[in-house]
Amino acid sequence: MPSSPTSTFRGLPPVVWTIFAGTIVNRLGYLVTPFLVFFLASRGVTGTDTSYVLGALGAGNLIGPAVGGILADRIGRRPTMLIGLIGAAAAQGALFLAPGVWTMAAASLLISTAGSTVSPAAYALLADAVDSERRQRAYALFGWGVNIGTAVAGVLGGYLAAHGYWLLFAVDAGSMLLYAGVVATRLKEPTRAKAPKTADRETKDGIGYGVVLRDRLALLLLPLFGIQLFVYSLTEVALPLAVRDSGLSPAVYGAMAAVNAVLVVGLQPFATARLAKLPQLAVQSAGSVLIAAGVALTGLADGIAGYTVSVVVWSLGEVVVAGIAAGVVANLAPAHARGRYQGAFSWTWGVARFAALTVGVAAYTTLGPAALWWTALAAGTAAAAATLALAPRVNRRTAHDLAA
């Protein structure tokens, strides 16, 4: 076992650590979205009008990754990250100053669209910076930075909200601009690879997602990852509903979020060190089963102890799978299309979260909680098994690319 958390990631190049540090700064300012409902209520926006603003926020998470992936390959990683960060910071100000529901919805759409263009470019930049053997560790470090920043932001956001919502917007926009400054001054744009030429013709990938859509293996893996991400996203959506329906206070859900944060931040580096040398899709599948089991256990909980057990189980699954899916997608991608492959993966993540917010909540309220928990267990386990079945094809593809 490593002597310190950071020793797990020893040997990664400076660009990875720069993105890690910038991500922590950025996520420290991830304050407005968790408190958006409370802010809207303070401005007199309630009921159906709230759903318009939240719906626009969710829609942006479907648009941004697709745009970010194309821009990352077309104009470069750094410019795309700068556009996303500066655009999202400006949109924060627009949302705070927006005079009505529709202008708030437009600003929310811009916030999520611009903000979600950053991840595909950052993921592609990480793939450019490290070889296939170290990509999982690089993505795990990135995820660790997200969790560290988010854990601190949860505490910071509650304090700032009590002293004025404008502080949330100021810190959020300021953190994005600070990260943009890091990107502008500390990161270098890598030389972008060109589409390879075959003996008889040049590969015609264009600038769109045709290169991904023609990759049958990617088209099999991405939906499976999407199902696993959907099950995980239920922890953000259905868990608070279950806690509420058990007659427990919102503070209990806050405590469960704290348990998750402590486990992930504390255990992830050590788990990554222990699991990095094992077959990655086997590890991914095992972790996904843990997540599905933990989510399903929510249906058996009726008190604090039961919810704590469920959170511990799916949190351990989250620790196990850290960075693996993004690393697998990066290893499948041709060098000239890494941005678009990561854009497709980020879009899959956006669709999974959007589905959890809509389909998941609808299933919980109409079919009943038990139907949702059993479906999550079955879907998560089946997706994990199918992912494991694809491991030989992924290994052959990766070995062939390395040999080439």
Order of alpha helices (4+ residues) and beta strands (2+ residues): alpha-alpha-alpha-alpha-alpha-alpha-alpha-alpha-alpha-alpha-alpha-alpha-alpha-alpha-alpha-alpha-alpha
